[in-house]
Amino acid sequence: MSQQEEMMQDELNEAFWTRTDAVIQLANTQAEEADADDVNASLLYAAARFSSFLIAAQAEDHASLLHGRDQAVDYFANQFRQLLAENIDDYLENFDEYNA
């Protein structure tokens, strides 16, 4: 990878973490006034709704959306499962630090 490509990747990674932190901050703010389980339910619904929007926006027509539905569900479910496992593992490794 060239230096320019590495710089572009760093900027993409920084943008990714900035967006991620903004969503987490919003959830934390909402959890100050709502039950954390309710905030989590809202986050899950919002992620599912936005992912559905992306899938539908990329479909050429109703038939292609229907044809790709199960593959899309599998993809996003597997991504969530992997990310959830990685984050739980992170909490396991840093339990005392995160819960201090």
FENSULBEL-V802538 format. One record per residue. SS is DSSP state (H for helix, E for strand, L for the rest). BURIAL is b if it has 24 or more other ideal C-beta (glycine too) atoms within 12 Angstrom, else e. Layout:
((SS;BURIAL) (SS;BURIAL))
//
This chain:
((L;e) (L;e) (H;e) (H;e) (H;e) (H;e) (H;e) (H;e) (H;e) (H;e) (H;e) (H;e) (H;e) (H;e) (H;e) (H;e) (H;e) (H;e) (H;e) (H;e) (H;e) (H;e) (H;e) (H;e) (H;e) (H;e) (H;b) (H;e) (H;e) (H;e) (H;e) (L;e) (L;e) (L;e) (L;e) (H;e) (H;e) (H;e) (H;e) (H;e) (H;e) (H;e) (H;b) (H;e) (H;e) (H;e) (H;e) (H;e) (H;e) (H;e) (H;e) (H;e) (H;e) (H;e) (H;b) (H;e) (H;e) (H;e) (L;e) (L;e) (L;e) (H;e) (H;e) (H;e) (H;e) (H;e) (H;e) (H;e) (H;e) (H;e) (H;e) (H;b) (H;e) (H;e) (H;e) (H;b) (H;e) (H;e) (H;e) (H;e) (H;e) (H;e) (H;e) (H;e) (H;e) (H;e) (H;e) (H;e) (H;e) (H;e) (H;e) (H;e) (H;e) (L;e) (H;e) (H;e) (H;e) (H;e) (L;e) (L;e))
//
